[in-house]
Amino acid sequence: LLTAAWQSAAALTALEAWVEDLSWVAVEARLAHWAQTFTGVALPAGFARLHPYVNALSIYPAGYVLAEARVTRWLRRLRALGGERWWLSPAVQADVRARIRKGGQVRFPEE
């Protein structure tokens, strides 16, 4: 959970830096804000320049955020299919196998 929160702060900072064309002072302030908001950790001044993804304004951490959302959504489905001990359910095992066979494409339904 901490990793997801930390990567969310980095991802949001990088995305906002691109969209808003932020200066480095603003990027540093934004990362400090999001890190404090999401993790409760206060960052020292200049930390954004030390962060490998924020430093490069890379949106790579956004992939972690999307993966977390997909996993959370999938776990809800697996629990609905299999109940409290969902990992033992034949329906869940069939769902996992079907997704593995499908390959790397996982798409959310339109709704």
N, C-alpha and C positions, 0 to 999 in steps of 0.2 A: 504494500500500500504506500509506503514511504517512497519507494522508487517511482511508482506511478505518479504520485503527487509532485515529486522533484522533477521528473521528466515533463510533466504537464506545465510546470512553471517555465522550464527552459523552452518548450515548444511554443507556448503562448507568447513568450517574449520574442522569439525569433520571428514568428508569424506577424506579430504586431510591428516589429521593426521593419519588415518588408512592406507591409501594407501602409504604414504611416510614415515611412522614410525617417525613422528616428535617428537622432544624433547618438553618439556613444554615451554621453551623459544621460540621455533619456533611456537608452537601452539598459544601462546599469541600474537606474532607478526603477525601471519596469521589472527587471529580474528580481531586484530586492523586494519589490511590492508583491509579486506573485509567489516568490519563495516564502515570504512571511505569511501570506494569505493561505497558501496550500499546505505548508509544513510547519509553520510556527517558528521557523529558523530565521534569525536575522543575519543577513549577509553583510560582510564588510565592504566598504567602498572599493570599487575596482574589481570585484569578484567576477563580474560578467566577462571580463577580458581573459580570465583564467579558465572559464568553462569551455570545454572543447567545441560544443555545438553552438552555444550562444556567441562565442568569439567569432565563429565563421558564419554566423547568422544562418545556420543550417536548420532546416525544418525536420531533420531526421527524427528528433524526439517525438514529433507528432505521430509517428508510426507506433510508438509505445502507447500513446493515448488511444489511438484507434484499436490497437490490439486488446487493450484492457476493456474497452467498450464491447468488442466482439466476444471476448471470453465471458464477460459478465452476462451478456445476453444469451450466449449459448448455455451457460450453466443454469440459467432460469429454465430454458427449454429442457435440458437434461433432467433437472429435478421434477419438472412437470411430467415427463415421460416415465421416470423411474422411481419417484418418491424419495423418501428420506435416505435410503441406501441406493441412490441412483446408479452408482458405478457397477452394481451387480445386475441391473436390469437388462434383459435381452433386447428390449426396445432401444435402450440407450446404446448398447454395444452395436446394434445395427446402425444407429444414427452416426456413431463415431466412424464405423467402417465405411459407410457411404460417403462421408466427408473426406476421408483419407483417399478413397478411390477417385473422388471428384478432382483431387489435386489442390493446387494453391489458390483456387478461386473460391472465396466465400463472399457472398453478397447479401446485404440486408434486403428483405422484402420491401416493396414500394411503400406499404403502409407504415 
